[in-house]
Amino acid sequence: MTIVQKIQHFLFVLVIATVITGLGNIMDGKHLLGPSMIGVFVIAGVALIGAILSFLPTLNRFPMVFWVSLVGVVMSIPGFPGSEWITKQASEVTFLACTTPVLAYAGLSLGKDLDAFRRLSWRIIPVGIAVATGTFLCASIVAEIVLHLEGTI
C-alpha cells in the first residue's frame, strides 16, 4: 500500500470519527454546533498531521500515536503561533465525545476475534476483572500521592 493510499484510508476513517465526535459533543446539550465542529476539526487536523508524519519513510519507526501526541503537544505549547486559539477550540470538545468513535471501533474490531474469545471462555472474565482492578488501584494510589504532594488533601 502506497503512502497516498494509506493517507486516503486514514482520511476516510478520520471523517467518520469527526462526524461521530461532533454529533456526540452536541448531544449533551451544553455545546453548540458551531464551536463544537470547529474544535473537532482542530483535533482532526492535529490527528491528520501526525498521521502523515507517521507514514513518511524515515519517521515510520515510531507509531502513529507518538506523532499525533507530539504534534498535539507542540501545537499547544504557549510559544507556538496560534496555540491559544487551538487550545481554546479543542477545549470545546468533551472527552466523552472523543471516546465514542474509539469505543465503537474497538467493539467492531472485537467482532472479528469472536472465535478467540470463545476459546478463552470464562477465563477472560477473571483476567478482565484483575486488569480493571489493578488499573483503578494504581491510578488511585498515584492520585493520592500527587494530591498529598500538592497539598490539596
Number of C-alpha atoms within 10 A of each C-alpha: 5 8 13 11 10 14 15 12 11 15 16 12 12 17 13 12 22 20 15 19 27 26 16 21 26 19 13 12 9 8 17 14 13 11 18 23 23 17 23 28 19 19 21 20 16 20 22 19 14 21 23 19 20 21 20 11 9 9 13 14 10 12 14 18 13 14 23 23 14 14 19 21 13 13 18 19 13 11 10 12 11 12 17 15 13 19 18 13 19 21 15 18 24 19 11 12 21 19 15 16 20 14 11 13 12 11 11 11 11 13 10 10 10 11 11 10 14 11 10 11 10 10 11 13 11 10 11 11 11 12 12 11 12 12 12 11 12 11 12 12 12 11 12 14 13 13 12 11 10 9 8 8 9
